[in-house]
C-alpha cells in the first residue's frame, strides 16, 4: 500500500469545507449549486487521493469528520485562506493598491495614536504588508528622503526640506519629570535656575539633519540618548531629570514613580508632529489612507 498521498485540487478542498460548514452533503450541494451525487463523488475521490477516510458515514447518519478528517480540515482551511489572500492581493495590485507600505514614526508619537492607525489599516488593507520604523527627530525625515519609508510622522525639524510635502497633525505635550527622590523633586523645582545644576537627559538622534540642534535643553549638564526607553528607565532610577511625552508618563506620575517638576525656567512645551512624504513619490491608496487617519486623530 502506497504511503504517498496524491495532490488534491483546490475545488476538492472547497467541497470538503462546504460539507463541513453546511453539515451535510445535500447542504453542500445547495451551497455550491451542484448535484448531491457530484459532492459525494468529489469527497470519494479526495479520500482516495489522500488514502484516508475523512468522514464516518457508517456510525452516524450525519457525516462526521474522522480524526484524520479534522486534521485535513485545518490544513484545507489554511490553503483556501491563502488562495483567497492571494486573489485579494492581485486584485489590489490590478486596482493600483500598494503591495507594501513603509511607515517611519517619531518615537514621541503617542502609542495610542499609532495603535489606532495601524489597527484600522490592518482591517482596511489586509493584503498590504506594512514595515514600521521608529526613530527620533531628523532620522524619520532621512528615511523618507532616501526612500526607505513611504511616509513619515516626524517631530520638529528646523531646516526646510524642499523634496517633501508635510502636513501638521497636532503634537504631544512634554512634561519635565524626575524620580521622587531626585533633588529637584524634593525642592519642588521652584528655585530659579535649579534645573541647570542637575543632569538633564536629552533625546538625540543619529541623523545629520538635526545634528547639533537641541530641543528643550535648559542647562549645560546633559546626557544625550537616542533611545526613549532608556531615557525613561534612567528617569525612574533617579539618574537626572528630563522631559517626556505626557501620555507615556501619566501612569508613572499617578503611581508616584515620577514627579512632574514645576520649573521656573521651563515653558509648557508642545512637541509638534508632521506627516510627510516625498513630492516625487505621491502616496498610493493605502499610504494616503494612513495620512488621512493621522490627520483625523487631531
KEPADO-643056 format. One line per field, with one value per atom (N, C-alpha, C): residue number from 0; residue in one letter; x, y, z. Coordinates in steps of 0.05 Angstrom, whole numbers, padded with zeros to 5 digits. Atoms other than C-alpha are relative to their C-alpha. Example, Ala and Ser with C-alpha at 12.3 -4.5 7.8 and 13.67 -1.06 7.14 Angstrom:
nr = [0  0  0  1  1  1]
rest = [A  A  A  S  S  S]
px = [00018  00246  00018  -00016  00273  -00015]
py = [-00024  -00090  00024  -00024  -00021  00022]
pz = [00000  00156  00000  -00001  00143  00014]
***
This chain:
nr = [0  0  0  1  1  1  2  2  2  3  3  3  4  4  4  5  5  5  6  6  6  7  7  7  8  8  8  9  9  9  10  10  10  11  11  11  12  12  12  13  13  13  14  14  14  15  15  15  16  16  16  17  17  17  18  18  18  19  19  19  20  20  20  21  21  21  22  22  22  23  23  23  24  24  24  25  25  25  26  26  26  27  27  27  28  28  28  29  29  29  30  30  30  31  31  31  32  32  32  33  33  33  34  34  34  35  35  35  36  36  36  37  37  37  38  38  38  39  39  39  40  40  40  41  41  41  42  42  42  43  43  43  44  44  44  45  45  45  46  46  46  47  47  47  48  48  48  49  49  49  50  50  50  51  51  51  52  52  52  53  53  53  54  54  54  55  55  55  56  56  56  57  57  57  58  58  58  59  59  59  60  60  60  61  61  61  62  62  62  63  63  63  64  64  64  65  65  65  66  66  66  67  67  67  68  68  68  69  69  69  70  70  70  71  71  71  72  72  72  73  73  73  74  74  74  75  75  75  76  76  76  77  77  77  78  78  78  79  79  79  80  80  80  81  81  81  82  82  82  83  83  83  84  84  84  85  85  85  86  86  86  87  87  87  88  88  88  89  89  89  90  90  90  91  91  91  92  92  92  93  93  93  94  94  94  95  95  95  96  96  96  97  97  97  98  98  98  99  99  99  100  100  100  101  101  101  102  102  102  103  103  103  104  104  104  105  105  105  106  106  106  107  107  107  108  108  108  109  109  109  110  110  110  111  111  111  112  112  112  113  113  113  114  114  114  115  115  115  116  116  116  117  117  117  118  118  118  119  119  119  120  120  120  121  121  121  122  122  122  123  123  123  124  124  124  125  125  125  126  126  126  127  127  127  128  128  128  129  129  129  130  130  130  131  131  131  132  132  132  133  133  133  134  134  134  135  135  135  136  136  136  137  137  137  138  138  138  139  139  139  140  140  140  141  141  141  142  142  142  143  143  143  144  144  144  145  145  145  146  146  146  147  147  147  148  148  148  149  149  149  150  150  150  151  151  151  152  152  152  153  153  153  154  154  154  155  155  155  156  156  156  157  157  157  158  158  158  159  159  159  160  160  160  161  161  161  162  162  162  163  163  163  164  164  164  165  165  165  166  166  166  167  167  167  168  168  168  169  169  169  170  170  170  171  171  171  172  172  172  173  173  173  174  174  174  175  175  175  176  176  176  177  177  177  178  178  178  179  179  179  180  180  180  181  181  181  182  182  182  183  183  183  184  184  184  185  185  185  186  186  186  187  187  187  188  188  188  189  189  189  190  190  190  191  191  191  192  192  192  193  193  193  194  194  194  195  195  195  196  196  196  197  197  197  198  198  198  199  199  199  200  200  200  201  201  201  202  202  202  203  203  203  204  204  204  205  205  205  206  206  206  207  207  207  208  208  208  209  209  209  210  210  210  211  211  211  212  212  212  213  213  213  214  214  214  215  215  215  216  216  216  217  217  217  218  218  218  219  219  219  220  220  220  221  221  221  222  222  222  223  223  223  224  224  224  225  225  225  226  226  226  227  227  227  228  228  228  229  229  229  230  230  230  231  231  231  232  232  232  233  233  233  234  234  234  235  235  235  236  236  236  237  237  237  238  238  238  239  239  239  240  240  240  241  241  241  242  242  242  243  243  243  244  244  244  245  245  245  246  246  246  247  247  247  248  248  248  249  249  249  250  250  250  251  251  251  252  252  252  253  253  253  254  254  254  255  255  255  256  256  256  257  257  257  258  258  258  259  259  259  260  260  260  261  261  261  262  262  262  263  263  263  264  264  264  265  265  265  266  266  266  267  267  267  268  268  268  269  269  269  270  270  270  271  271  271  272  272  272  273  273  273  274  274  274  275  275  275  276  276  276  277  277  277  278  278  278  279  279  279  280  280  280  281  281  281  282  282  282  283  283  283  284  284  284  285  285  285  286  286  286  287  287  287  288  288  288  289  289  289  290  290  290  291  291  291  292  292  292  293  293  293  294  294  294  295  295  295  296  296  296  297  297  297]
rest = [X  X  X  X  X  X  X  X  X  X  X  X  X  X  X  X  X  X  X  X  X  X  X  X  X  X  X  X  X  X  X  X  X  X  X  X  X  X  X  X  X  X  X  X  X  X  X  X  X  X  X  X  X  X  X  X  X  X  X  X  X  X  X  X  X  X  X  X  X  X  X  X  X  X  X  X  X  X  X  X  X  X  X  X  X  X  X  X  X  X  X  X  X  X  X  X  X  X  X  X  X  X  X  X  X  X  X  X  X  X  X  X  X  X  X  X  X  X  X  X  X  X  X  X  X  X  X  X  X  X  X  X  X  X  X  X  X  X  X  X  X  X  X  X  X  X  X  X  X  X  X  X  X  X  X  X  X  X  X  X  X  X  X  X  X  X  X  X  X  X  X  X  X  X  X  X  X  X  X  X  X  X  X  X  X  X  X  X  X  X  X  X  X  X  X  X  X  X  X  X  X  X  X  X  X  X  X  X  X  X  X  X  X  X  X  X  X  X  X  X  X  X  X  X  X  X  X  X  X  X  X  X  X  X  X  X  X  X  X  X  X  X  X  X  X  X  X  X  X  X  X  X  X  X  X  X  X  X  X  X  X  X  X  X  X  X  X  X  X  X  X  X  X  X  X  X  X  X  X  X  X  X  X  X  X  X  X  X  X  X  X  X  X  X  X  X  X  X  X  X  X  X  X  X  X  X  X  X  X  X  X  X  X  X  X  X  X  X  X  X  X  X  X  X  X  X  X  X  X  X  X  X  X  X  X  X  X  X  X  X  X  X  X  X  X  X  X  X  X  X  X  X  X  X  X  X  X  X  X  X  X  X  X  X  X  X  X  X  X  X  X  X  X  X  X  X  X  X  X  X  X  X  X  X  X  X  X  X  X  X  X  X  X  X  X  X  X  X  X  X  X  X  X  X  X  X  X  X  X  X  X  X  X  X  X  X  X  X  X  X  X  X  X  X  X  X  X  X  X  X  X  X  X  X  X  X  X  X  X  X  X  X  X  X  X  X  X  X  X  X  X  X  X  X  X  X  X  X  X  X  X  X  X  X  X  X  X  X  X  X  X  X  X  X  X  X  X  X  X  X  X  X  X  X  X  X  X  X  X  X  X  X  X  X  X  X  X  X  X  X  X  X  X  X  X  X  X  X  X  X  X  X  X  X  X  X  X  X  X  X  X  X  X  X  X  X  X  X  X  X  X  X  X  X  X  X  X  X  X  X  X  X  X  X  X  X  X  X  X  X  X  X  X  X  X  X  X  X  X  X  X  X  X  X  X  X  X  X  X  X  X  X  X  X  X  X  X  X  X  X  X  X  X  X  X  X  X  X  X  X  X  X  X  X  X  X  X  X  X  X  X  X  X  X  X  X  X  X  X  X  X  X  X  X  X  X  X  X  X  X  X  X  X  X  X  X  X  X  X  X  X  X  X  X  X  X  X  X  X  X  X  X  X  X  X  X  X  X  X  X  X  X  X  X  X  X  X  X  X  X  X  X  X  X  X  X  X  X  X  X  X  X  X  X  X  X  X  X  X  X  X  X  X  X  X  X  X  X  X  X  X  X  X  X  X  X  X  X  X  X  X  X  X  X  X  X  X  X  X  X  X  X  X  X  X  X  X  X  X  X  X  X  X  X  X  X  X  X  X  X  X  X  X  X  X  X  X  X  X  X  X  X  X  X  X  X  X  X  X  X  X  X  X  X  X  X  X  X  X  X  X  X  X  X  X  X  X  X  X  X  X  X  X  X  X  X  X  X  X  X  X  X  X  X  X  X  X  X  X  X  X  X  X  X  X  X  X  X  X  X  X  X  X  X  X  X  X  X  X  X  X  X  X  X  X  X  X  X  X  X  X  X  X  X  X  X  X  X  X  X  X  X  X  X  X  X  X  X  X  X  X  X  X  X  X  X  X  X  X  X  X  X  X  X  X  X  X  X  X  X  X  X  X  X  X  X  X  X  X  X  X  X  X  X  X  X  X  X  X  X  X  X  X  X  X  X  X  X  X  X  X  X  X  X]
px = [00017  00000  00018  -00016  00028  -00005  00003  00042  00004  -00003  00050  -00028  00027  -00016  00001  00002  -00039  -00004  00003  -00048  -00029  00027  -00119  -00002  00004  -00147  -00013  00013  -00170  -00030  00029  -00241  -00008  00006  -00239  00000  -00002  -00217  -00024  00023  -00274  -00025  00022  -00323  00001  -00003  -00295  -00009  00008  -00304  -00030  00028  -00374  -00016  00013  -00395  00000  -00003  -00368  -00017  00014  -00397  -00031  00029  -00466  -00011  00009  -00468  -00011  00010  -00489  00009  -00007  -00474  -00021  00021  -00542  00002  -00004  -00529  00023  -00022  -00462  -00007  00008  -00494  -00016  00016  -00544  00018  -00017  -00489  00017  -00018  -00445  -00016  00018  -00505  00009  -00007  -00485  -00018  00016  -00519  00014  -00011  -00511  00019  -00018  -00481  00027  -00025  -00427  00017  -00013  -00410  00012  -00009  -00406  00024  -00022  -00362  00026  -00024  -00315  00013  -00011  -00307  00013  -00011  -00297  00028  -00025  -00242  00022  -00019  -00210  00011  -00009  -00208  00018  -00017  -00179  00028  -00026  -00125  00017  -00015  -00105  00005  -00004  -00112  -00010  00011  -00152  -00031  00029  -00227  -00003  00004  -00247  -00026  00026  -00319  -00007  00011  -00350  -00029  00027  -00411  -00015  00013  -00428  -00012  00010  -00434  -00021  00019  -00475  -00015  00016  -00530  00011  -00011  -00499  00030  -00029  -00428  00016  -00017  -00379  00029  -00029  -00305  00013  -00017  -00257  00023  -00023  -00195  00018  -00016  -00156  -00014  00015  -00211  00002  -00003  -00205  00027  -00027  -00131  00002  00000  -00141  -00016  00017  -00196  00016  -00015  -00149  00019  -00018  -00099  -00015  00016  -00153  -00009  00008  -00177  00024  -00024  -00106  00007  -00006  -00096  -00020  00020  -00162  00002  -00004  -00149  00024  -00023  -00080  -00007  00009  -00112  -00017  00017  -00164  00017  -00017  -00110  00016  -00015  -00070  -00017  00018  -00130  -00006  00006  -00145  00024  -00024  -00073  00003  -00001  -00073  -00021  00021  -00139  00008  -00010  -00109  00021  -00021  -00048  -00012  00013  -00093  -00014  00015  -00131  00019  -00020  -00066  00007  -00006  -00062  00029  -00027  00008  00002  -00005  00037  00011  -00012  00074  00001  -00003  00075  00021  -00020  00135  -00005  00008  00119  00022  -00019  00171  -00014  00013  00146  00020  -00016  00178  -00007  00004  00187  -00019  00017  00147  -00030  00028  00083  -00014  00014  00034  -00008  00005  00026  -00029  00029  -00050  -00006  00005  -00048  00011  -00012  -00002  -00017  00016  -00043  -00026  00026  -00108  00004  -00004  -00079  00006  -00008  -00048  -00022  00023  -00109  -00020  00018  -00152  00012  -00014  -00100  -00002  00001  -00099  -00028  00027  -00175  -00007  00007  -00180  00017  -00018  -00120  00014  -00011  -00110  00022  -00020  -00067  00025  -00023  -00018  00019  -00020  00046  00008  -00009  00070  00026  -00025  00140  00001  00001  00146  00029  -00025  00208  -00006  00003  00211  00027  -00025  00264  -00005  00002  00278  00008  -00007  00279  00004  -00004  00311  00003  -00004  00321  -00025  00025  00247  00001  -00001  00255  00021  -00021  00320  -00010  00011  00284  -00019  00018  00232  00016  -00016  00284  00015  -00015  00325  -00017  00018  00263  -00005  00004  00266  -00029  00027  00199  -00018  00019  00138  -00010  00009  00111  00013  -00012  00137  -00017  00011  00109  00024  -00025  00164  -00006  00001  00178  00011  -00009  00205  00026  -00024  00257  00005  -00006  00290  00013  -00010  00310  -00022  00020  00268  00009  -00006  00265  -00018  00016  00243  -00012  00009  00235  -00024  00023  00179  -00024  00024  00108  -00008  00006  00088  -00026  00026  00022  00001  00001  00014  -00022  00020  -00021  00000  00001  -00021  00028  -00025  00031  -00005  00002  00045  00013  -00010  00055  00024  -00023  00123  -00001  00000  00128  00027  -00025  00191  -00005  00005  00196  00027  -00022  00243  -00010  00008  00242  -00006  00008  00210  00023  -00023  00278  00022  -00019  00314  00000  -00001  00338  -00020  00019  00295  -00028  00027  00233  -00004  00002  00249  -00002  00001  00259  -00027  00024  00193  00005  -00007  00231  -00005  00007  00215  00024  -00024  00286  00008  -00007  00303  00028  -00026  00358  00008  -00008  00358  00004  -00003  00349  00027  -00025  00413  00023  -00020  00452  00000  00003  00429  00000  -00002  00439  -00028  00025  00385  00004  -00001  00371  -00014  00009  00363  -00001  00003  00336  00015  -00014  00381  -00003  00002  00388  00026  -00024  00438  -00002  00004  00412  00016  -00014  00454  -00018  00019  00391  -00003  00004  00386  00025  -00025  00459  00006  -00006  00477  -00023  00024  00405  -00010  00010  00376  -00030  00029  00302  -00006  00008  00281  00023  -00022  00351  00002  00000  00355  00028  -00026  00426  00023  -00024  00497  00005  -00005  00496  -00020  00019  00466  00012  -00006  00467  -00018  00015  00446  -00005  00007  00409  -00017  00016  00379  -00023  00022  00330  -00018  00019  00268  -00005  00004  00260  00023  -00023  00330  -00002  00004  00315  -00021  00021  00251  00011  -00011  00289  00019  -00019  00343  -00016  00016  00290  -00012  00012  00256  00021  -00022  00324  00011  -00010  00336  00025  -00024  00393  -00007  00007  00378  -00030  00028  00314  -00003  00004  00283  -00029  00027  00221  -00008  00010  00177  -00028  00027  00113  -00020  00019  00055  -00015  00015  00016  00018  -00018  00078  00005  -00007  00090  -00025  00024  00018  -00003  00003  00015  00022  -00022  00083  -00005  00005  00062  -00023  00022  -00004  00008  -00009  00032  00023  -00022  00086  00027  -00027  00143  00016  -00012  00157  -00016  00013  00141  00002  -00001  00122  00013  -00015  00170  -00012  00010  00147  00025  -00025  00209  -00005  00003  00214  00012  -00012  00258  -00008  00012  00214  -00026  00024  00159  -00018  00019  00097  00007  -00010  00126  -00018  00015  00087  00020  -00018  00127  -00017  00017  00097  00006  -00002  00084  -00010  00008  00080  00003  -00002  00066  00011  -00014  00109  00005  -00008  00125  00015  -00015  00169  -00020  00018  00137  00000  -00002  00163  -00010  00011  00133  -00027  00026  00059  -00010  00010  00027  -00022  00021  -00016  -00024  00025  -00086  00004  -00004  -00062  00016  -00016  -00009  -00017  00017  -00059  -00021  00019  -00108  00013  -00014  -00056  00003  -00002  -00044  -00026  00026  -00118  -00007  00006  -00123  00014  -00015  -00068  -00011  00011  -00099  -00026  00026  -00168  00003  -00004  -00139  00002  -00003  -00125  -00027]
py = [-00024  00000  00025  -00024  00068  00019  -00019  00118  00029  -00026  00176  00010  -00010  00216  00015  -00015  00247  00030  -00029  00322  00008  -00008  00346  00026  -00025  00401  00020  -00021  00468  -00004  00005  00450  -00021  00022  00386  00011  -00011  00425  00018  -00016  00474  -00017  00018  00416  -00010  00009  00389  00021  -00021  00456  00005  -00004  00463  -00021  00021  00395  00005  -00005  00412  00024  -00024  00482  -00003  00004  00460  -00022  00022  00398  -00024  00023  00351  00002  00001  00330  00016  -00014  00356  00031  -00028  00423  00012  -00009  00429  00002  00000  00413  00026  -00024  00470  00025  -00023  00518  00004  -00002  00502  -00002  00002  00495  -00024  00025  00424  -00023  00023  00356  -00014  00014  00316  -00022  00021  00259  00010  -00012  00306  00006  -00005  00325  -00026  00026  00252  -00010  00009  00236  00015  -00015  00293  -00008  00008  00271  -00028  00027  00198  00002  -00003  00220  00012  -00013  00264  -00021  00021  00206  -00020  00019  00160  00012  -00013  00211  00001  -00003  00222  -00027  00026  00149  -00001  -00001  00167  00004  -00007  00166  00026  -00027  00237  00002  -00001  00224  -00029  00025  00169  -00001  00001  00151  -00025  00025  00086  00003  -00002  00102  00021  -00022  00165  00005  -00007  00186  00026  -00025  00255  -00003  00003  00258  00013  -00010  00266  -00004  00002  00280  -00021  00018  00226  00017  -00015  00245  00010  -00008  00246  00022  -00020  00287  00027  -00025  00340  00013  -00010  00346  00011  -00009  00351  00026  -00024  00403  00025  -00023  00450  00009  -00008  00448  00010  -00009  00456  00029  -00028  00520  00018  -00016  00546  00005  -00002  00531  00019  -00017  00563  00029  -00028  00624  00013  -00010  00631  00008  -00006  00628  00025  -00024  00680  00025  -00023  00726  00007  -00004  00716  00014  -00013  00734  00029  -00027  00795  00018  -00015  00818  00007  -00004  00810  00020  -00019  00847  00028  -00026  00904  00011  -00009  00907  00009  -00008  00910  00026  -00026  00968  00022  -00020  01005  00001  00001  00985  -00009  00007  00981  -00028  00026  00913  00004  -00005  00945  00030  -00028  01010  00000  -00003  01031  00026  -00023  01078  00005  -00008  01115  00020  -00018  01148  00010  -00011  01193  -00015  00014  01159  00014  -00016  01215  -00003  00003  01197  -00018  00016  01173  -00027  00028  01098  -00004  00003  01104  00009  -00010  01144  -00020  00019  01094  -00026  00025  01033  00005  -00006  01066  -00001  -00001  01079  -00027  00026  01010  -00021  00018  00973  00005  -00007  01010  -00008  00008  00998  -00030  00030  00923  -00009  00007  00920  00008  -00011  00963  -00012  00010  00935  -00026  00025  00863  -00012  00012  00846  00016  -00018  00904  -00004  00004  00889  00028  -00026  00944  -00004  00000  00959  00025  -00022  01003  00006  -00009  01043  00021  -00020  01081  00014  -00015  01136  00026  -00025  01203  00023  -00025  01274  -00003  00000  01281  -00027  00027  01206  -00008  00007  01200  00012  -00014  01252  -00012  00012  01220  -00026  00025  01153  00005  -00008  01188  00010  -00011  01225  -00021  00020  01163  -00022  00019  01124  -00025  00023  01074  00000  -00002  01099  00014  -00013  01116  00026  -00023  01164  00001  -00002  01190  00019  -00018  01221  00011  -00011  01269  00021  -00021  01315  00026  -00026  01386  -00002  00000  01399  00029  -00028  01467  00007  -00006  01462  -00006  00004  01466  -00023  00022  01403  00003  -00006  01421  -00025  00024  01349  -00013  00013  01333  00019  -00014  01354  -00008  00007  01358  00012  -00008  01365  -00001  -00001  01386  -00019  00019  01332  00003  -00004  01364  -00004  00004  01347  -00014  00013  01318  00018  -00017  01355  -00014  00010  01346  00011  -00009  01349  -00007  00006  01355  -00018  00019  01297  -00009  00012  01265  -00020  00018  01209  00015  -00015  01229  00005  -00004  01222  00017  -00017  01266  00028  -00026  01333  00020  -00019  01373  -00006  00007  01335  00008  -00008  01348  00030  -00029  01422  00010  -00009  01424  00014  -00013  01454  00030  -00028  01524  00019  -00018  01551  00007  -00009  01593  -00010  00010  01560  -00026  00024  01498  -00023  00022  01452  00000  -00002  01478  -00014  00012  01447  -00030  00029  01376  -00010  00013  01328  -00002  00002  01335  -00022  00021  01273  00010  -00013  01296  -00021  00018  01256  00011  -00009  01259  -00022  00020  01221  -00001  00004  01197  00014  -00012  01239  00025  -00025  01293  00024  -00022  01334  00016  -00014  01351  00000  00001  01344  00028  -00025  01398  00016  -00014  01420  -00011  00008  01420  00007  -00004  01415  -00001  -00001  01438  -00004  00003  01438  00025  -00022  01481  00008  -00006  01475  -00014  00011  01454  -00029  00028  01387  -00018  00018  01338  -00027  00026  01265  -00004  00002  01251  -00030  00028  01187  -00001  00003  01162  -00019  00019  01115  00011  -00011  01140  -00019  00019  01075  00001  -00002  01082  00026  -00025  01154  -00003  00005  01132  -00016  00017  01078  00016  -00016  01128  00020  -00019  01178  -00014  00016  01124  -00007  00007  01107  00025  -00025  01180  00011  -00010  01190  00024  -00024  01261  00005  -00007  01295  00005  -00005  01307  00002  -00002  01319  -00026  00025  01261  00006  -00003  01255  -00005  00002  01266  -00027  00026  01203  -00023  00023  01159  -00001  00000  01181  00006  -00005  01193  -00020  00021  01126  00002  -00002  01137  00023  -00023  01205  -00007  00008  01177  -00020  00020  01119  00010  -00011  01164  -00009  00009  01133  00023  -00025  01201  00024  -00025  01272  00021  -00022  01328  00024  -00022  01385  00027  -00027  01457  00018  -00014  01490  00029  -00028  01566  00006  -00005  01560  -00020  00018  01510  00012  -00009  01530  -00023  00022  01489  -00007  00008  01451  -00019  00018  01420  -00009  00011  01374  -00004  00001  01386  -00025  00023  01328  00007  -00004  01329  -00026  00024  01274  00009  -00009  01277  -00023  00019  01243  00015  -00013  01256  00010  -00012  01302  -00017  00016  01258  -00028  00027  01195  00003  -00004  01210  -00026  00024  01161  -00014  00016  01105  -00001  00000  01089  -00008  00009  01052  00021  -00021  01104  00025  -00024  01160  -00004  00006  01125  00005  -00004  01126  00030  -00030  01201  00011  -00010  01215  -00009  00010  01172  00017  -00016  01210  00028  -00026  01276  00001  00001  01255  -00002  00003  01240  00027  -00026  01313  00012]
pz = [00000  00000  00000  00002  -00020  00024  -00022  00036  -00010  00011  -00012  -00010  00008  -00017  -00026  00024  -00081  00006  -00004  -00091  -00006  00004  -00080  -00015  00014  -00124  00019  -00016  -00096  00001  00001  -00118  00020  -00019  -00077  00029  -00027  -00015  00006  -00003  -00027  00006  -00006  -00028  00028  -00028  00037  00020  -00018  00071  -00001  00003  00043  00015  -00014  00071  00030  -00029  00140  00008  -00008  00141  -00002  00004  00114  00018  -00017  00158  -00014  00015  00102  -00029  00029  00031  -00016  00014  00009  00004  -00006  00043  -00016  00016  00009  -00030  00028  -00058  -00006  00004  -00049  00001  -00003  -00027  -00025  00023  -00087  -00027  00024  -00135  -00018  00014  -00153  00009  -00008  -00150  00024  -00023  -00086  -00008  00010  -00126  -00007  00007  -00150  00025  -00025  -00079  00012  -00009  -00058  -00016  00018  -00118  00006  -00006  -00101  00026  -00026  -00029  -00002  00005  -00051  -00013  00013  -00098  00018  -00018  -00045  00020  -00019  00005  -00014  00015  -00049  -00004  00005  -00066  00025  -00024  00006  00014  -00012  00025  00029  -00028  00088  -00002  -00002  00106  00015  -00012  00121  00016  -00014  00143  00009  -00010  00185  -00009  00011  00144  00008  -00009  00180  00027  -00028  00254  00003  -00003  00243  -00027  00024  00194  -00012  00009  00190  -00003  00004  00161  00022  -00022  00219  -00009  00007  00209  00017  -00015  00229  00013  -00011  00269  -00022  00022  00205  -00016  00014  00173  00013  -00014  00227  -00005  00006  00215  -00028  00028  00140  -00003  00002  00150  00008  -00009  00188  -00022  00022  00131  -00024  00022  00079  00004  -00006  00113  -00004  00003  00114  -00030  00028  00040  -00014  00013  00018  00009  -00009  00062  -00015  00014  00029  -00029  00027  -00040  -00001  -00001  -00020  00003  -00005  00005  -00026  00025  -00060  -00020  00019  -00102  00008  -00009  -00059  -00005  00005  -00065  -00029  00028  -00140  -00009  00007  -00145  00008  -00009  -00104  -00018  00018  -00149  -00027  00026  -00211  00003  -00005  -00179  00009  -00008  -00161  00029  -00028  -00088  00004  -00006  -00059  00011  -00012  -00042  00028  -00026  00017  00005  -00008  00056  00023  -00021  00097  00015  -00017  00155  00020  -00020  00197  00019  -00019  00261  00021  -00022  00313  00026  -00025  00380  00019  -00017  00412  -00007  00007  00374  00021  -00021  00428  -00011  00007  00426  -00008  00006  00426  -00028  00027  00361  -00021  00018  00328  -00002  -00001  00350  -00014  00013  00327  -00031  00029  00258  -00012  00011  00249  00002  -00002  00274  -00023  00022  00224  -00027  00025  00169  -00005  00003  00182  -00009  00007  00177  -00029  00026  00115  -00023  00021  00077  00009  -00011  00099  -00017  00018  00038  -00002  00003  00044  00024  -00021  00083  00010  -00012  00130  00014  -00014  00153  00017  -00018  00214  00011  -00011  00234  00021  -00022  00300  00004  -00002  00302  00015  -00014  00333  -00018  00013  00306  -00030  00029  00237  -00013  00012  00228  -00016  00014  00207  -00028  00026  00152  -00018  00016  00130  -00014  00012  00119  -00023  00022  00076  -00023  00022  00036  -00015  00015  00020  -00011  00011  00001  00016  -00017  00058  00010  -00010  00084  -00020  00018  00042  00011  -00014  00093  00028  -00027  00160  00017  -00020  00223  00015  -00009  00242  00022  -00020  00301  -00013  00011  00294  -00015  00016  00241  -00008  00004  00238  -00027  00027  00165  -00020  00021  00102  -00018  00018  00060  -00024  00024  -00010  -00013  00014  -00032  00012  -00014  00017  00003  -00008  00029  00028  -00028  00102  00008  -00009  00138  00031  -00029  00211  00010  -00012  00253  00030  -00029  00322  00013  -00014  00374  00026  -00026  00442  00021  -00021  00507  00014  -00014  00540  00029  -00028  00616  00012  -00014  00658  00024  -00022  00707  00012  -00014  00757  00020  -00021  00807  00025  -00024  00873  00020  -00018  00909  -00013  00014  00858  00014  -00013  00888  -00010  00011  00840  00010  -00010  00862  00029  -00028  00935  00003  00000  00920  -00009  00012  00884  -00026  00025  00826  00000  -00001  00850  -00003  00000  00856  -00029  00027  00795  -00008  00010  00754  00012  -00014  00798  -00020  00019  00738  -00014  00013  00708  00015  -00017  00765  00000  00000  00751  -00028  00026  00694  -00013  00016  00641  -00021  00020  00600  -00026  00025  00527  -00022  00022  00469  -00025  00024  00408  -00022  00022  00342  -00016  00016  00292  -00028  00026  00234  -00003  00006  00201  -00002  00003  00191  00025  -00025  00265  00017  -00015  00285  00011  -00013  00335  00009  -00008  00346  00026  -00026  00416  00001  -00004  00435  00029  -00028  00504  00020  -00018  00534  00017  -00019  00597  00008  -00011  00622  -00014  00014  00604  00008  -00008  00642  -00013  00015  00593  -00005  00011  00578  -00024  00024  00507  -00007  00006  00489  -00025  00024  00424  00004  -00005  00458  00022  -00019  00493  00023  -00021  00532  00020  -00018  00561  00017  -00015  00580  00022  -00020  00615  00023  -00021  00654  00018  -00016  00676  00018  -00016  00699  00024  -00022  00741  00021  -00018  00771  00014  -00012  00790  -00011  00013  00742  -00018  00016  00720  -00001  00005  00701  -00030  00029  00632  -00006  00009  00592  -00014  00013  00569  -00011  00010  00528  00023  -00022  00577  00000  -00001  00555  00010  -00006  00566  00031  -00029  00639  00017  -00016  00661  00022  -00020  00697  00021  -00019  00729  00020  -00017  00756  00020  -00017  00783  00021  -00019  00816  00018  -00017  00846  -00007  00009  00807  -00011  00010  00775  00011  -00009  00796  -00022  00019  00748  00013  -00012  00761  -00007  00005  00768  -00002  00004  00739  -00010  00008  00734  -00027  00025  00673  -00022  00020  00636  -00010  00011  00589  -00009  00008  00571  -00029  00026  00512  -00014  00018  00455  -00021  00020  00411  -00026  00024  00341  -00017  00017  00295  -00028  00028  00219  -00015  00016  00169  -00028  00024  00106  -00019  00021  00041  -00022  00023  -00020  -00020  00020  -00071  -00026  00025  -00128  00003  -00005  -00096  00014  -00013  -00083  00012  -00014  -00034  -00016  00012  -00062  00019  -00015  -00035  00029  -00028  00028  00016  -00014  00047  00004  -00003  00034  00022  -00022  00080  00027  -00025  00135  00006  -00004  00124  00010  -00008  00130  00028  -00026  00192  00022  -00019  00228  00001  00000  00207  00015  -00014  00233  00030  -00029  00302  00014  -00012  00313  00007]
***
